[in-house]
Amino acid sequence: MFGARKMGLGRKVNPGFTLIELLVVIAIIAIIAGLLLPTLARAKERGRQTACINSVRQLTLAVIMYADEHGDVLPPTAYLGANGNEIDWPSMLDPYINYVAKIHLCPSDQDSQTNSYGLNELAFVDLTDPNPPPPNRLASILSPSLIIMQGDIGTEDDLATPRPDTLKLTAPGSTLNDDEDARPSTRHLGRCDLGFMDGHGEHLLLNEFYIGQSPTNRWFQ
């Protein structure tokens, strides 16, 4: 196929690839790319997931530092400032993360502009609600290694439709009753990054902490 042929005065000329040979090469390249691209995409997502869990850990530590400086009291998810403006928990934690805004955003979250994470709505009080209870104390959490503090949020009740820039991780047995509530997001290859009350982080499937749990809210209270 690729043998040399004589042309004029004894010169030898190597012929180029035929159309069929070129098509075969292109097909082989396409097959190899098809095999490699999913692997590369997964590797890229694992890198984003690593960045996300690091942010979750920093925010978890920030909550613990806040409680340490406020008599063991956990921050509320929101409260009304002196001028009547709502102050949300990310702003309360900013001093403990050196005001690095990107820590509040998961690199895999393509929908949110300001915040990708939510505090456990059963452990953290919303002081903008009518007649709210007092904020909880960190020491009141009886099994801190088993209770979720915060993690990836951003979906509706179907656990798929985006609900961006929300603030509270709604427990499985609770309803989305205001604009700041959301369900968890499994944007990391089907898993959700979570921080727990004792400061550690985990990377869990929904059926490991949210779906089909007994009791329903076992990881939230």
Contacts in CASP RR format, 6 or more apart in sequence:
PFRMAT RR
TARGET T0000
AUTHOR 0000-0000-0000
METHOD contacts of the structure
MODEL  1
MFGARKMGLGRKVNPGFTLIELLVVIAIIAIIAGLLLPTLARAKERGRQT
ACINSVRQLTLAVIMYADEHGDVLPPTAYLGANGNEIDWPSMLDPYINYV
AKIHLCPSDQDSQTNSYGLNELAFVDLTDPNPPPPNRLASILSPSLIIMQ
GDIGTEDDLATPRPDTLKLTAPGSTLNDDEDARPSTRHLGRCDLGFMDGH
GEHLLLNEFYIGQSPTNRWFQ
1 18 0 8 1.000
1 21 0 8 1.000
2 14 0 8 1.000
2 15 0 8 1.000
3 14 0 8 1.000
3 15 0 8 1.000
4 12 0 8 1.000
4 13 0 8 1.000
4 14 0 8 1.000
5 12 0 8 1.000
5 13 0 8 1.000
5 15 0 8 1.000
6 12 0 8 1.000
7 13 0 8 1.000
17 25 0 8 1.000
42 189 0 8 1.000
45 108 0 8 1.000
45 188 0 8 1.000
45 189 0 8 1.000
46 189 0 8 1.000
48 106 0 8 1.000
48 107 0 8 1.000
48 108 0 8 1.000
48 188 0 8 1.000
49 108 0 8 1.000
49 188 0 8 1.000
49 189 0 8 1.000
49 191 0 8 1.000
49 193 0 8 1.000
49 203 0 8 1.000
51 107 0 8 1.000
52 106 0 8 1.000
52 107 0 8 1.000
52 108 0 8 1.000
52 116 0 8 1.000
52 152 0 8 1.000
52 188 0 8 1.000
52 193 0 8 1.000
53 193 0 8 1.000
53 201 0 8 1.000
53 203 0 8 1.000
55 102 0 8 1.000
55 103 0 8 1.000
55 104 0 8 1.000
55 105 0 8 1.000
55 106 0 8 1.000
55 117 0 8 1.000
56 117 0 8 1.000
56 150 0 8 1.000
56 151 0 8 1.000
56 152 0 8 1.000
56 193 0 8 1.000
56 194 0 8 1.000
56 195 0 8 1.000
56 201 0 8 1.000
57 195 0 8 1.000
57 199 0 8 1.000
57 201 0 8 1.000
58 97 0 8 1.000
58 103 0 8 1.000
59 93 0 8 1.000
59 97 0 8 1.000
59 103 0 8 1.000
59 104 0 8 1.000
59 117 0 8 1.000
59 150 0 8 1.000
59 195 0 8 1.000
60 149 0 8 1.000
60 150 0 8 1.000
60 195 0 8 1.000
60 196 0 8 1.000
60 199 0 8 1.000
60 201 0 8 1.000
61 96 0 8 1.000
61 199 0 8 1.000
62 93 0 8 1.000
62 96 0 8 1.000
62 97 0 8 1.000
63 74 0 8 1.000
63 75 0 8 1.000
63 93 0 8 1.000
63 119 0 8 1.000
63 149 0 8 1.000
63 150 0 8 1.000
64 138 0 8 1.000
64 199 0 8 1.000
65 96 0 8 1.000
66 74 0 8 1.000
66 75 0 8 1.000
66 92 0 8 1.000
66 93 0 8 1.000
66 96 0 8 1.000
67 73 0 8 1.000
67 74 0 8 1.000
67 75 0 8 1.000
67 137 0 8 1.000
67 138 0 8 1.000
71 137 0 8 1.000
72 137 0 8 1.000
72 138 0 8 1.000
72 139 0 8 1.000
73 135 0 8 1.000
73 136 0 8 1.000
73 137 0 8 1.000
73 138 0 8 1.000
74 123 0 8 1.000
74 124 0 8 1.000
74 125 0 8 1.000
74 135 0 8 1.000
74 136 0 8 1.000
74 137 0 8 1.000
74 138 0 8 1.000
75 89 0 8 1.000
75 92 0 8 1.000
75 93 0 8 1.000
75 119 0 8 1.000
75 124 0 8 1.000
75 135 0 8 1.000
76 89 0 8 1.000
76 92 0 8 1.000
76 124 0 8 1.000
76 125 0 8 1.000
76 126 0 8 1.000
76 127 0 8 1.000
76 132 0 8 1.000
76 135 0 8 1.000
77 88 0 8 1.000
77 89 0 8 1.000
77 119 0 8 1.000
77 121 0 8 1.000
77 124 0 8 1.000
77 125 0 8 1.000
77 126 0 8 1.000
77 167 0 8 1.000
77 168 0 8 1.000
77 180 0 8 1.000
78 86 0 8 1.000
78 87 0 8 1.000
78 88 0 8 1.000
78 89 0 8 1.000
78 126 0 8 1.000
78 127 0 8 1.000
78 128 0 8 1.000
78 167 0 8 1.000
78 180 0 8 1.000
79 86 0 8 1.000
79 87 0 8 1.000
79 127 0 8 1.000
79 128 0 8 1.000
80 86 0 8 1.000
80 87 0 8 1.000
80 127 0 8 1.000
80 128 0 8 1.000
81 87 0 8 1.000
86 128 0 8 1.000
88 167 0 8 1.000
88 180 0 8 1.000
89 118 0 8 1.000
89 119 0 8 1.000
89 124 0 8 1.000
89 167 0 8 1.000
90 104 0 8 1.000
90 114 0 8 1.000
90 115 0 8 1.000
90 167 0 8 1.000
97 103 0 8 1.000
101 114 0 8 1.000
104 114 0 8 1.000
104 115 0 8 1.000
104 116 0 8 1.000
104 117 0 8 1.000
105 112 0 8 1.000
105 113 0 8 1.000
105 114 0 8 1.000
105 115 0 8 1.000
105 116 0 8 1.000
106 112 0 8 1.000
106 116 0 8 1.000
106 117 0 8 1.000
106 152 0 8 1.000
106 187 0 8 1.000
106 193 0 8 1.000
108 187 0 8 1.000
108 188 0 8 1.000
109 116 0 8 1.000
109 152 0 8 1.000
109 154 0 8 1.000
109 164 0 8 1.000
109 185 0 8 1.000
109 187 0 8 1.000
111 154 0 8 1.000
111 162 0 8 1.000
111 164 0 8 1.000
112 154 0 8 1.000
112 164 0 8 1.000
112 165 0 8 1.000
113 164 0 8 1.000
113 165 0 8 1.000
114 165 0 8 1.000
115 165 0 8 1.000
115 166 0 8 1.000
115 167 0 8 1.000
116 152 0 8 1.000
116 153 0 8 1.000
116 154 0 8 1.000
116 185 0 8 1.000
117 150 0 8 1.000
117 151 0 8 1.000
117 152 0 8 1.000
117 153 0 8 1.000
117 169 0 8 1.000
118 150 0 8 1.000
118 151 0 8 1.000
118 153 0 8 1.000
118 166 0 8 1.000
118 167 0 8 1.000
118 168 0 8 1.000
118 169 0 8 1.000
118 182 0 8 1.000
119 149 0 8 1.000
119 150 0 8 1.000
119 167 0 8 1.000
119 168 0 8 1.000
119 169 0 8 1.000
120 147 0 8 1.000
120 148 0 8 1.000
120 149 0 8 1.000
120 150 0 8 1.000
120 169 0 8 1.000
120 171 0 8 1.000
120 220 0 8 1.000
121 168 0 8 1.000
121 169 0 8 1.000
121 170 0 8 1.000
121 171 0 8 1.000
121 174 0 8 1.000
121 181 0 8 1.000
121 220 0 8 1.000
122 171 0 8 1.000
122 174 0 8 1.000
122 217 0 8 1.000
122 220 0 8 1.000
122 221 0 8 1.000
123 136 0 8 1.000
123 141 0 8 1.000
123 147 0 8 1.000
123 148 0 8 1.000
123 149 0 8 1.000
123 197 0 8 1.000
123 220 0 8 1.000
123 221 0 8 1.000
124 135 0 8 1.000
124 136 0 8 1.000
124 168 0 8 1.000
125 132 0 8 1.000
125 133 0 8 1.000
125 134 0 8 1.000
125 135 0 8 1.000
125 136 0 8 1.000
126 132 0 8 1.000
126 168 0 8 1.000
126 180 0 8 1.000
127 135 0 8 1.000
138 144 0 8 1.000
138 197 0 8 1.000
141 147 0 8 1.000
141 197 0 8 1.000
144 196 0 8 1.000
144 197 0 8 1.000
144 198 0 8 1.000
144 199 0 8 1.000
145 196 0 8 1.000
145 197 0 8 1.000
145 198 0 8 1.000
145 200 0 8 1.000
146 196 0 8 1.000
146 218 0 8 1.000
146 219 0 8 1.000
147 196 0 8 1.000
147 197 0 8 1.000
147 219 0 8 1.000
147 220 0 8 1.000
147 221 0 8 1.000
148 169 0 8 1.000
148 194 0 8 1.000
148 195 0 8 1.000
148 196 0 8 1.000
148 197 0 8 1.000
148 209 0 8 1.000
148 219 0 8 1.000
148 220 0 8 1.000
149 194 0 8 1.000
149 195 0 8 1.000
149 196 0 8 1.000
149 197 0 8 1.000
149 199 0 8 1.000
150 169 0 8 1.000
150 194 0 8 1.000
150 195 0 8 1.000
151 169 0 8 1.000
151 184 0 8 1.000
151 192 0 8 1.000
151 193 0 8 1.000
151 194 0 8 1.000
151 195 0 8 1.000
152 184 0 8 1.000
152 185 0 8 1.000
152 186 0 8 1.000
152 187 0 8 1.000
152 188 0 8 1.000
152 192 0 8 1.000
152 193 0 8 1.000
152 194 0 8 1.000
153 163 0 8 1.000
153 166 0 8 1.000
153 168 0 8 1.000
153 169 0 8 1.000
153 182 0 8 1.000
153 183 0 8 1.000
153 184 0 8 1.000
153 185 0 8 1.000
154 162 0 8 1.000
154 163 0 8 1.000
154 164 0 8 1.000
154 166 0 8 1.000
154 182 0 8 1.000
154 183 0 8 1.000
154 184 0 8 1.000
154 185 0 8 1.000
155 161 0 8 1.000
155 162 0 8 1.000
155 163 0 8 1.000
155 182 0 8 1.000
155 183 0 8 1.000
155 184 0 8 1.000
155 185 0 8 1.000
156 162 0 8 1.000
156 163 0 8 1.000
156 176 0 8 1.000
156 182 0 8 1.000
156 183 0 8 1.000
157 176 0 8 1.000
157 183 0 8 1.000
159 183 0 8 1.000
159 184 0 8 1.000
159 186 0 8 1.000
159 206 0 8 1.000
163 176 0 8 1.000
163 182 0 8 1.000
163 183 0 8 1.000
166 179 0 8 1.000
166 180 0 8 1.000
166 181 0 8 1.000
166 182 0 8 1.000
167 180 0 8 1.000
168 180 0 8 1.000
168 181 0 8 1.000
168 182 0 8 1.000
169 182 0 8 1.000
169 183 0 8 1.000
169 184 0 8 1.000
170 176 0 8 1.000
170 181 0 8 1.000
170 182 0 8 1.000
170 183 0 8 1.000
171 216 0 8 1.000
171 217 0 8 1.000
171 220 0 8 1.000
171 221 0 8 1.000
172 210 0 8 1.000
172 211 0 8 1.000
172 212 0 8 1.000
172 213 0 8 1.000
172 216 0 8 1.000
172 217 0 8 1.000
172 220 0 8 1.000
173 216 0 8 1.000
173 217 0 8 1.000
174 181 0 8 1.000
174 217 0 8 1.000
175 181 0 8 1.000
176 182 0 8 1.000
176 183 0 8 1.000
183 210 0 8 1.000
184 192 0 8 1.000
184 206 0 8 1.000
184 210 0 8 1.000
185 192 0 8 1.000
186 192 0 8 1.000
186 205 0 8 1.000
186 206 0 8 1.000
188 203 0 8 1.000
190 205 0 8 1.000
190 206 0 8 1.000
191 203 0 8 1.000
191 204 0 8 1.000
191 205 0 8 1.000
192 203 0 8 1.000
192 204 0 8 1.000
192 205 0 8 1.000
192 206 0 8 1.000
192 209 0 8 1.000
192 210 0 8 1.000
193 201 0 8 1.000
193 202 0 8 1.000
193 203 0 8 1.000
194 201 0 8 1.000
194 202 0 8 1.000
194 203 0 8 1.000
194 204 0 8 1.000
194 209 0 8 1.000
195 201 0 8 1.000
195 202 0 8 1.000
196 202 0 8 1.000
209 219 0 8 1.000
210 219 0 8 1.000
213 219 0 8 1.000
END
